[in-house]
Structures are given as C-alpha cells and as structure tokens.
C-alpha cells in the first residue's frame, strides 16, 4: 500500500527548502564585509592597470 502523506506539510517543507537555498545564495553574493569589498576592488584595479600597461598597440 501507498504511504499517506499530508500535502500541506510537503508544500511547506518544499517552500522552506527553496527559501533556504535563496538565503544561501544571497549570503554568498552579498555577505562580504566592507574591507573585503575594498580589497577586491583594489586588486581588480591593480590587475587592470598591469594589463593595460603591458598592452601592445598595433
């Protein structure tokens, strides 16, 4: 025989899991400190300056 399942509980569990996945993605995307953002920006600027300085013009 089939197992009896409460559909309301299944829907709630599914919604909760989706909400947790979205929260994890947001933590990864926005969960950095100001110092980390500044460090990454300065590293990006330094890399861009280095690459632009090494560019060969034709």
Backbone as a ProteinNet text record, in pm:
[ID]
protein_1_A
[PRIMARY]
XXXXXXXXXXXXXXXXXXXXXXXXXXXXXXXXXXXXXXXXXXXXXXXXXXXXXXXXXX
[TERTIARY]
83.1	0	86.8	26.1	97	97.1	197.2	209.1	125	51	-32.9	55.7	40.7	124.6	34.6	68.9	-3	52.5	-26.9	19.9	55.5	-16.4	12.6	152.8	189.9	322.1	430.6	403.1	500.4	522.7	414.8	426.9	508.4	481.3	554.5	702.5	733.3	872.5	944.2	876.6	935.4	960.7	865.6	881.9	996.4	1006.3	1112.4	1249.8	1259.8	1386.4	1425.6	1330.2	1357.2	1403.5	1339.4	1376.4	1519.4	1554.3	1689.8	1793.6	1760.8	1853.5	1873.8	1766.6	1776.9	1858.8	1840	1915.4	2063.9	2097	2237.7	2301.2	2226.8	2278.9	2301.1	2209.7	2224.5	2341.4	2363.2	2478.6	2607.8	2612.8	2734	2752.4	2642.9	2650.8	2675.1	2608.4	2612.4	2681.2	2723.4	2772.8	2921	2967.5	3108.2	3119.5	3227.7	3248	3297.4	3292.5	3336.6	3485.3	3564.8	3707.5	3733.5	3656.7	3673.8	3638.1	3529.7	3491.8	3599.6	3654.6	3760.8	3884.8	3922.2	4039.3	4020.4	3903.4	3876.6	3878.5	3822.6	3823.3	3965.6	4048.5	4185.7	4264.3	4241.4	4308.4	4265.6	4139.2	4088.6	4151	4156.9	4216.1	4363.5	4436	4578	4597.7	4517.4	4526.2	4497.4	4395.6	4361.7	4474.5	4535.5	4646.7	4763.9	4793.2	4903.9	4878.6	4757.8	4725.6	4726.7	4675.5	4675	4817.4	4904.6	5042.7	5120.7	5080.5	5150.8	5087.8	4991	4920.2	5012	5009.6	5086.6	4993.4	5026.2	4943	4995.8	4903.7	4943.9	4931
-119.4	0	124.7	231.6	359.1	425.7	505.7	577.4	704.5	732.3	851.4	972.1	1079.6	1198.9	1320.3	1405.3	1529	1630	1666.5	1752.9	1892.8	1941.4	2074.5	2077.3	1972.4	1965.1	1953.1	1879.6	1864.9	1999	2073.1	2204.8	2299.8	2298.2	2385.3	2349.5	2222.2	2178.2	2218.9	2205.4	2243.6	2394.1	2474	2619.6	2659.8	2592.8	2621	2590.3	2478.8	2440.2	2541.4	2587.2	2687.2	2818.8	2857	2980.4	2969.6	2853.3	2831	2838.6	2782.4	2789.5	2933.9	3012.4	3152.7	3231.9	3202.2	3271.2	3239.2	3115.2	3075.5	3148.7	3159.6	3231	3377.9	3439	3579.9	3600.3	3506.9	3519.1	3514.5	3428.3	3418.5	3544.4	3601.5	3717.5	3846.8	3867.3	3995.3	3990.7	3874.7	3859.8	3887.8	3999.8	4034.9	4165	4178.6	4299.8	4410.7	4531.4	4646.5	4634.5	4585.9	4568.8	4467.2	4358.2	4258.2	4316.6	4395.1	4458.2	4554.9	4635.4	4729.7	4656	4548.9	4471	4414.3	4358.9	4302.5	4410.4	4528.1	4638.3	4684.4	4695	4739.1	4635	4507.3	4402.3	4406.5	4431.1	4440.1	4559.7	4674.4	4793.6	4772	4708.3	4681.8	4588.8	4485	4391.6	4462.4	4548.8	4621.4	4715.2	4784.6	4874.5	4795.7	4681.3	4598.4	4549.4	4504.1	4454.9	4567.3	4684.5	4797.7	4845	4837.8	4879.6	4783.7	4658.8	4558.6	4540.6	4621.5	4608	4648.6	4570.6	4601.7	4666.6	4787.7	4858.1	4827.1	4805	4775.7	4896.9
0	0	0	-44.3	-50.5	86.6	106.7	233.3	227.3	332.2	337.5	369.5	287.6	302.1	317.3	411.5	429.1	328.5	227.5	119.5	169.1	268.3	321.8	383.3	455.3	516.5	409.9	303.4	194.6	126	100.1	37.5	124.7	253.3	346	349.4	352	354.9	226.1	114.4	-14	-18.3	27.5	30	123.7	236.9	333.7	274.2	202.5	140	32.5	-46	-150.1	-87.5	21.1	90.7	146.3	197.8	248.6	137	20.1	-93.9	-138.2	-142.3	-181.9	-79.7	47.9	152.1	141.5	112.1	95.4	-22.1	-131.2	-248.5	-216.6	-142.8	-105.7	-10.8	80.3	170.9	92.4	-7.5	-89	-173.4	-219.6	-309.3	-233.5	-123	-53.4	82.1	126.7	263	278.8	226.4	241.3	319.9	392.5	469.5	378	429	351.9	317.9	412.1	389.2	277.8	275.4	170.1	34	27.1	-99.6	-145.7	-53.4	-89.8	-138.6	-70.9	-110.7	-250.7	-277.4	-409.2	-517	-485.6	-581.4	-611.3	-506.6	-529.2	-607.8	-581.3	-658.6	-804.1	-830	-966.8	-1038.2	-969.5	-1030.5	-1060.5	-969.1	-990	-1109.4	-1117.8	-1229.6	-1362.1	-1364.4	-1486.3	-1528.1	-1429.8	-1462.4	-1519.7	-1460	-1506.9	-1649	-1674.9	-1808.9	-1911.1	-1874.7	-1967.1	-1995.4	-1895.5	-1915.1	-2003	-2007.1	-2085.9	-2224.1	-2257.1	-2384.2	-2499.6	-2605.1	-2724.7	-2826.3	-2867	-2967.1	-3104.5	-3194.9	-3332.7	-3419.1
[MASK]
++++++++++++++++++++++++++++++++++++++++++++++++++++++++++

